Every structure is written in C-alpha cells, then in structure tokens.
Amino acid sequence: MSEESRNIPDGMMEPSKADTSKTPGPGPMGRHHMAWLVVFPAAFLLIVFFLIPMFVALRYSLLSTMPFFDPNPSYTLANYIRVLTEPIYLRSFTRTAGYAATATTISLVISYPVAYYLAREARRGGLILLVMLIPFWTSIILRVFSWKIILGSSGIINSLLKTMGLIDLPAQLLYNRTGIIFGLVYTYTPFMILPLYATLGKVPQELLEASEDLGWNKIQTLWRVTLPLTRSGTMSAVILVLLACFGDVLSAQMLGGANTLMISSVIFETFMGGANWNVGSALSVIVFGALLLLAAVLTWLGREVEHV
Amino acid sequence: MSDTLRRSWLRSGWGQKIFGLYVAAYLGYLLLPLVVLVLYAFNTSGYLTWPIKGFTLRWFADAFSDSRLLKATGNSIFIGLVTTFFSTFFGMLLAYGLVRFQFYGKRFLETLNILAIITYGVVSAVSVLLWFHTLGIAGGIWPTIIGHTTFIMPFAVLVIRDRLLNFDPGVEEAAMDLGATPLRTFRDITLPLIMPALLASGLFCFTISLGEFLLAFFLIGNELTLPVYLYGLMRFTFTPAVNAAAVMIVSFPILAVIIAAIFFRREVRSLY
C-alpha cells in the first residue's frame, strides 16, 4: 500500500532529476529513431496547443488591433504601455501577489503536519489520501460556492456566532480579502499536501531515529534533519500553489469583491466581455513571464540550499 | 526510559493523538463544503440561509427536469472520458519515451511537460482561445477535449513515469533477450507492471477534466459543461437543484471509493 500510494505523487514535482541518474543509458531499448515516434502525439499536443498559443498571445500583445477587425494591423508597444501605466492593472497585480503569498504561507503551515502524518503513518495514509480525493469529484465551483453559504452574512458561521452571543452584527467574511484568501487556501492546500507527502516519504526513518538517539529532540530533529532534507520538495510544492493562486479565477470571482480585483480576474473579464483582446494578451504575457521568473527563482533557491 | 519515551512521541500517547486530531480536523475542513451542499440539497427552503428548514426531495425532481443541467452533465462526462483516454494513452507513450530512450529534444519535452502543469491557469486558457481564433476553429466539445487533453496529460506523464522508473528494466531486457519484439515486450511485460499507474492516472485525469472550468469556459462555445453551467447559474439564478445534481454526481465516486476499499482490502493488507 505505502509503496503503491507513494508512487503516485512521488515523481510529481521533480522534473528530470531521477531520469538521468536512474536510466542506465541507452540499453537494448535505447533506439533513438523510435523515440520520437513514441512521444509524437504528446509532443504534438504540448507544442501545438501549449507552446504555440503562448507565442500567439505574444504576437497579439504587440498588435494594435485583432486581425479580425483589421487584416493588416501594425505592431506597437501601446498595449504594454497601457498595462504598465494604468494603475488598475499594476494595483491588481501587486494585490494578487500579496494574496497569493499569504494564501501559500497559510497553506504550507496547514499542510506540513498533514503531509508529515501521512508519510509516517503509512497504514492510515492510503485511506486518508482516498478521503482527500473525494472533494475533487464535486466541481470546485460548487465547493467555493459552498463556502459562500458558510461564510455569508446569514450563513452558518455568522448564525452560530450570533446564537452564541459572540457578535451582534454579522462579521464580513465575504467579498473582501478574507473571503479570497479563504477560498485560495481551501482550493490549493491539497495540491500542497501531495508533493509534500511525496518528499517527506523519502526521508529515511533511520535518519530520524539516529538523530534522536544522538540526543536531539523531536523539534530539533524536525528543524535540523527533516526540514533541510525536504527543502527542495517543499519549494516545488510552494511553487505549484503560488502559481496556482496567481492563476485562480473562481475564488476571486465568487468570494472577492469590488475592491479585491485579482489580475487573473482582470484577464478573465477582458476576454469574456470581449473587451480589448490585445491589452488582454499583453497582460497575459506579463503574468506568464512573471510566473516563469518566480518559478525559476524559487527552484534555484530550493536547489542552492539543498547542496549546502 | 527517556529514550523510549522520546522515540515513541509520535507512535503513541499525546503526540500521536494531537497529530491524529489535527489531520481529522483538516479532513473535516476539506469535506465541510460537501456536507453543506448535501444539507441544502434536501432543504425545503430555496434560500441558502442557516438554519435549514425541512426535508424535501423536490430539488432532485427539479434537477432531472432541468434539460440544460442534464445536457451539461452529459457533456462533462463525455469530455471527461475522452480526455481521460487520450491523456492516459499519450501520457503513457511520452512517459515511456522519456524513461526508456535517449533522444534529441528530451529535456525540451520534459520542461514543456512541467511548465504546462505549473503555469496552468487563466493565461494558458486565453492563449489557447486566441490560437483557436487564429485557426478559425469555433468553440465546442472537441476543442474543449483538445484543451483538456493538452493540460491534463502532463499529470498522467508524471504518474506513469514514476512507475516506470520504479521497476527493474532488467525484466524488459530479459524478455527482449529471449526473443520478444519491443511491442510484445511492452504488451506482456511493461503494460501489466504499469497498470496500477495507468488506473491511478485515469482516475486522476477524469477527476480534473470533470471539474475543469477555465479551459472549458473559453473553448466550449455555445455548448455547456457542468462547471460552465454552474458558473452561469451562480451569477444569476441559483436554486438548490444544483446541489441535488452535485449530490448525485459526488455520490458515485464515493460509492466507488468504498467499493474499491472493500475490494482491495486484502491486497492492501498483504503489502504489510
């Protein structure tokens, strides 16, 4: 069981490290010419429907108008200038960064103990993982909506607080920062737990026992053995959740309000409402660039510490 | 004495109890929205306020007479099944290629695969929309399937690749040394060995596709998927019929999980 269930999230966040070390070079199966035949369908999808669209967005972000309005649009930087000078864009970008960072931190604090427990209690771990998958079978829209029922001004939490006599007026938990961060933490914590669980499962039990035999207590062992050993994996989990928070639309749309516009919502509304798609493309390109940069920096941080 | 105490801090006593309670609390938090959905699916009042009023099955009847809801659910299941098939199949091929072959462009594909996962979000969705516009492809069920497969397949690749890395390639080599063709080796040796990963990946892909909103929203055109339909409802008129539909949808997998747990219990035990 533990073997089986651990296999699933194991390779999850580690792009290519295992490959080079574990593949014993091109063995009897290592025929080069067959390889592209085998990987072709997947490579086709990734290149044609993931990579090329990014360049398409880049091109539109540099055009004055969409080609279906004018077949010969001119190239311009006006869209970028507009995005960088109009305060609504910049403000929603920094706001999003703040929310994403807060939600990711809270999520990490919640997740680490859960993942630790899953990794150490293999017997129950499998069952808990199964239970953790159940919510995914209901659309995330419904789950976020459900929080709206729970957090609303006549919702469950406020009603309970009122009957207990703790508050007179309902606490404002929705349509503000609290609501959004609540939604983000709820939505993405499972995505933090799975890679953390995978990386924690790789820490050898003997190492922890040795550390304690040599006189470190649990806290010291956690701080000086487990945390350093799982730093790279933790960074992967953090990247995944941070970037997901950046790209999230539903929490922002359903639990946020007029003063908590997030950058993903801005992009979403731009394309949904048929507003200026060129400006929308410029926004997308900037966000995509920022995400790549963030992922690269965090990966680098994770790697560097690992080698020390 | 103190050593044993320390070592067993997690295994028994307070530490484990607190830990267990904490994890239970987390699961409660994770499942709370589902419980609330179920409660309101049976609630007589059409308003989503606390406390709930009484018991009714009315919303289930409503759900069955809502043709758009049924259509959207059908579409979602169809898209989910087709996406699952292609994601797992193509994902398996890519995973196999990445693990067993050295070839030009391997690092590139690996990077692309990871990037597709970590950058998935509104930006990827609108980029695909722009690309389809450029190609003159109108929205619909098949464009949505293409979008889903592109962004869900990378997860399948990771799951299956991990399994491929974790068994001894010697068994494959042995089969080939004994004269089996590469195709036969794959069918008779590799495939059975990676079957658990294929099943896990299939389940995973179906789950993601069923709940995926952003790509579906931009690529579905005049059709509907369940999340797109629900999104529309929540902006305008919401009735607990949606809760009822959700309860029905979520109860299938829960049953499946329970059955699987009972069915596989012996195998699970035998691993200890």
Interface residues (C-beta under 8 A of the other chain):
Chain A: M1 S2 E3 E4 N7 I8 D10 G11 M12 P15 S16 A18 D19 K22 T23 P24 G25 P26 G27 P28 M29 G30 R31 H32 M34 A35 W36 V38 V39 F40 P41 A42 A43 L45 L46 I47 F49 F50 L51 I52 P53 M54 V56 A57 Y60 P67 F68 I110 P113 V114 Y116 Y117 L118 R120 R123 G126 L127 I128 L130 V131 M132 L133 I134 P135 F136 W137 T138 S139 I140 I141 L142 R143 V144 F145 S146 W147 K148 I149 I150 G152 S154 G155 I156 N158 S159 L160 Y186 T189 P190 E209 E212 D213 N217 K218 I239 L240 L243 A244 F246 G247 D248 V249 L250 M254 S264 I267 F268 F271 M272 W277 G280 S281 S284 V287 F288 L291 L292 A295
Chain B: D3 R6 R7 W9 L10 G15 F19 G20 Y22 V23 Y26 L27 Y29 L30 L31 L32 P33 L34 V36 L37 Y40 L48 T49 W50 P51 F89 F90 G91 L93 L94 Y96 G97 L98 V99 R100 F101 Q102 F103 Y104 G105 K106 R107 L109 E110 T111 L112 N113 I114 L115 A116 I117 I118 T119 Y120 G121 V122 V123 S124 V126 S127 V128 L129 L130 W131 H133 T134 I146 G147 T149 T150 F151 M153 P154 V157 L158 V159 R161 D162 R163 L165 N166 P169 E172 E173 M176 D177 P182 P196 A197 A200 F204 T207 I208 L210 G211 F213 L214 F217 F218 L226 P227 L230 Y231 M234 F238 V242 N243 A246 I249 V250 F252 P253 I254 V257 A260 A261 V268 L271 Y272
